Amino acid sequence: MITITRLSDKLAFGVRILGVDEAALEDPAVRARLVQAFDEHGLIVFADVEPCNRLQVALSRVFGELKDHPVQAVDLVDPDFMPGAIKITSDPSYADIVEIDGKPYSSWLPWHFDHCYNNELNRAGVLRVVEGTPNGGQTCFMDGIALYDRFPRELLARIEGCSIIYSLDMQPDHIRFGRPDNFRVLQVDPKQGEILEQAKSYPRAIHPAVWTRPGGEKVLHLSPWMAEGIEGQENAAGDALLQEVAGEIIRLCEAGAYVHDWRPTDMLIWDNWRVLHRVTGCTPPHPRSIYRTTIRGDYGLGRFEHDDKGRYKVLERTV
C-alpha cells in the first residue's frame, strides 16, 4: 500500500508518498499511480524509504530511462550500476563559497532548471542526500504553472513568445540576471575551469520562456542562472527586460516555493520541464553530498543556436 498526500494546502503542486520500496515498485498498478502523481503534481517527496543506490535506481526507472549527464567535469557515482548518476559534493575546502548580506554559504545554487544549456531537457531528476549538513542545505522548488498564473500580466505579455539563450557557464561570479543584492564570490571550485573549457566548444542553447503542456496549462519556464539574453534582443533593452523578468521570477519563487529539509530517508523527483529549483546553501565548514539520477526525455522545444546539431554527441560522455 502507498499513500499520497499533498505537501501543503498552500501549494498548488507537490505530493508526499509513503510506502515505496522495491517490492511495491514491482506492482504495475503502483508504478502507474506514481507516474500519474508525477504528471499531475510535478514534484514528489518519497518519505521513509531505504537510503540505498539500488532503490534509487529502481525508483528512477519507473519514470523513464536513465541518462548520462552532459557535463564532463561532474563526478559519477557508479557507471556500471547507476548509469549517469552523479555525486554532487560541496566541500568548503575547495568548492564554491559565496557571500550574501555578509554571510558565507557553500552548496548555494540560484533558481534554475537543469540542462538549460543543452538542446535536450531531461525529463526529471531524482535526488537523495548522502551526507547532510547541520544547518541550511535545503532544496527549494517552484512550479512554472503557478508562476505563469501569478506573474504580472503586463510583464508576462512582454516575455511570452520570447526565447532565452543559455550557456554552459556556471561560475557564480558570472551570474548576469537575478544576481542577489550584496553578493560576492569568496571561492570558486577548480572544476568550474573544466566546465568553462567544455563551454568553449559547446553551442549556446535556446528555450522558450513560456510553453504549453499537452493539457493546455501554460508554464513560465525561465532559468535566471546561466541565461545570456533574449534571442534577437541581445542589447540594453533586451537585457533590461530579462533582468526585470528574472527579478520577478525570483520574488515569486521565494514567496511561494516548497522548501525541503532533507532527511536520510527521503528521495525526491521533480518535473524538469515544469519546475524550477535552487539550493539555499549552508554555513562552512560543513560539507554536503547528494546523489542524483537523471531521467531521459525531451519536450522537443529546445535547440542549439544557429541550428548546431553536431557537437553535442562529441561532448556527451559514453556510459
N, C-alpha and C positions, 0 to 999 in steps of 0.2 A: 504494500500500500504506500502511495505517496500522497502528500498533502500540499496544496498550493494556496498560498495566501498573499495578499498584496503587501508590498514593502511598507506602504504608508497610505493612509486615507487622503493625505495631502498631495500625493503624487499620482499623475495620470499614467505612469509607466512603472514597470518593475514588479516582480513577484519573488517570494521566497518559497523554496521547495524542500520538504523534508522527506526522508525515506529512500533516498537514492543510494544504491550500492550496485556492485557488479551483477548480482542475481536479478535485481529489478530491471537492469538495463537489457537483460536478455528477453524481456517481455515486449513484444511488438506494440502492445497497447500502451505500455508505459512510454516507450520511445516516441510514439505518435503524440501522446499528451505533452511531452517535453518540447517537441518541435512546435506544436500548436501554441504553447505558452510563450515560447521564444518569439514566434512570428507576431503574436498579439501584443506582447508587453515589452519586447526589446531588450530586457535585462532580467537575468535570473540569478539569484543567490542560492546556491545549493549549500544548505547548512547541515552540520553534524555528519559530514562524510568522512570516510577514511582518507587521511592525508598521504596518498601514495601516487607514484607515477602511473601505475597500472590502471587505477580508477580514472585518473585524469585523461589518459589516452582513450579508454572505453567511453567515457562521457563525451569527449570531444567528437568522437566518430559518430555519435548519434546525430550530429548536426552537419556532418559532411567530411570530406577527405582532408587530412592534414596537409598543410602547405609549408614549404620551406620559406624562411624569412629572406627578403631580398637584400638586406644589408649584410655585407660580408663580415663586418667587424664584430657582430654580436656573438656571444658565447652560446654554443649549443649544449644541451643537457645530455642527450644520449641519442645520436643519429640513428643507431640501429633499432632502438625500441621506440623512441619518440621522434619520428621524422619531423624536422623543422622546429621542434620545441627549443625555446631559448631560455637562458638563465639571465635575468635582469638583476644585476647586483650593483648596489650603490655602497661602496666602501669609502667613507670620507677621507681615507688616507690618500686616495688618488682620484675619486670621482668628482663630477661637477658639484660645486658648492656655490649657491647664490645667496645674496643678502636682500631681504625685503623689509623696509621700515626698520633697518638696523639689526634684524635678526637673521642669523645664518641658517640655511636649510640645505641638506643633502636629499637626494631622491626627488627633488622638486621637478615637476613637469607641468607646462601650461596646457590650456584647453586645446584639444586636437581630435582628429580621427586618424586611425592607423593607416599607414601606407598612402597618405595623401600625395606623396612624391612619386607614386607609381601610377601607371595607367590602369592597373587592375586593383580593385579594392577587395581585400579579403572579406569573407562573409562575417567572420566573428573571431573573437579571441576568448580563450579560457585561461583564467588566472588562478593560482593558489600561492599563498605566502609560505616560503620555506624557512625564512629567518625574518621574524618581525622586529619591530622596534618598540621601546618602552614609551615613546611619545611621537605623535604625528604618524606620517606614512599612510594616511587614508587615501583611498581612491574614490574620486567623485565622478558621477555620471549625470548627464543631462540629455533628455530626449529631444531630437530635432523636430518632431511633430509639435511638441509643446512649445518649442522655440518659435516655430513659424506662427502658431496661433497667438502667441503673446507679443510678437515683435511689433514695434510701431509701424503702422500701415504706410506712412509716408516714406520712411526709410526702407521698408520692405519693397515698395514699388520701385525704388532706385536700384536695388541689388538683385531683385528677382529677374531672371533672364540673363544675368551676367555669369561668366565663368571665371574661376580663380586659378591662378598659376602658382604651383608649388615646386619647391626644390628639395634636394636631399640634405641641405644644410641644417643640421640640428643644434648647432652650438648656441648655448644660452645667451652669449654676448652678441649674437647676430639676430636676435628677435626684432622684427620690424614693426609688426602690428599687434596691438594689445599688450605691449610691454608694460609690466606693472610700474606704478609710481615708486619712487625711492628704491630703485632696483639697481643692483650691480653684481657683477660676477667676481667671486673670490678665487675660484679654482676651476680649471677646465680639464675634464677627463682626457688623457692622451689618446684614447680611442676616437675622440672627435676628429683628430687629424686624419686617421684612417678613413673615416666616413667622408671627410671633405675630399680626400684623394679619389674615392669612388665617385663622388658627386661631379668631379671634373669631366668624366666621360658618361655621365648619366643625364639624359634629356630631362627638361622640366616637364612636369605633368599638369594637366588641366582637368578640372572637375566643375560641374555646375554648382552654383551657390544654393540653388533650390532644385529639388527633383520631386517627382510624383510617384508614390508607391502604386503597385497594381490595384490596391483597394481604393485609390483616389486621394489618399492623405498626402498633403504637401509636407516636405521635410526641408527645413533650413539646415544645410549641412556644409558648414564653412569652418575650416580649421585656422584660427589665428596664427598658431605656430606653424612655421615653415611656409607660410604664404609669402609670395613675392610681389603680387599685384593682381589687377583685374585684366583679363585678356582684352587687348585693344585699347586699354586705358592705363598704360604704364607711364603715367605722368603725374604732375602735382595734384590735379583734380581727382584722378582715379585713386591715388594713394590716400587722399583726404577722405574719400568715401569709404574705402576699405578700413581705414583707421576708425571711422565713426561706427561702422557696422561691427567691427571686431570688439570695440568697447562695449557696445550694447549687448552683443552675444555674451561677453564675459559677465556683465552685470546681471543678466537674466540667469545665466548658469549658476552664478554664486548664490542667487536668491532662491533658485528652485531645484537645485541638484539633490540627488541622493548621495550621501556621504557614507562610504562603507568603512567601518572599523574592523580590521582583519582579525580573524581567529584562525588557528592552525587547521581547524576542521571545516573551513569554508572553501568552496570553489565558486567561481563566478564566470558567467558568459554574458557578453553584450553584443548587440547587433551593430557592426561597424558601419553599415550603410545608413544608420539612423541616429546613433548615439555618439555624443562627444564625451570625452573623459579627461581627467587630469589627476595628478598626484600632489597632495598637499606639501610633501616634504617633511623631513624630521630633523631633529637637532643633532648635529655632530657631537660625539664621535660614533654614534650608533650606526652600524651597517644595516642594510635591508636587502633581502633576496627574494625574488619571485620567479616561479616557473610559468611560462606562457606557451600554450599551444595555439596555433593559428589555423583557422578553418578556411579552406579554399573556397573561392566563389568570386563572382564579379557581377555588378549591377549593369555593366555594359555602357556606362556614360562617360567614363574616363578615357583620356588619350594622352599621348605624348605630344609635346609641341612640335609643330611642323610635320605632323604625322609620322614621327620617327617610330619605327617598329622593330628595328633590328638589334638595338644594343641591350635590351633587357635580358634576352636569352643568354647573352655572353656574361652578363653580370650576376645572374642568378646562380647560387650555389647548387651543385648537384648532390642530392641525398642518396 
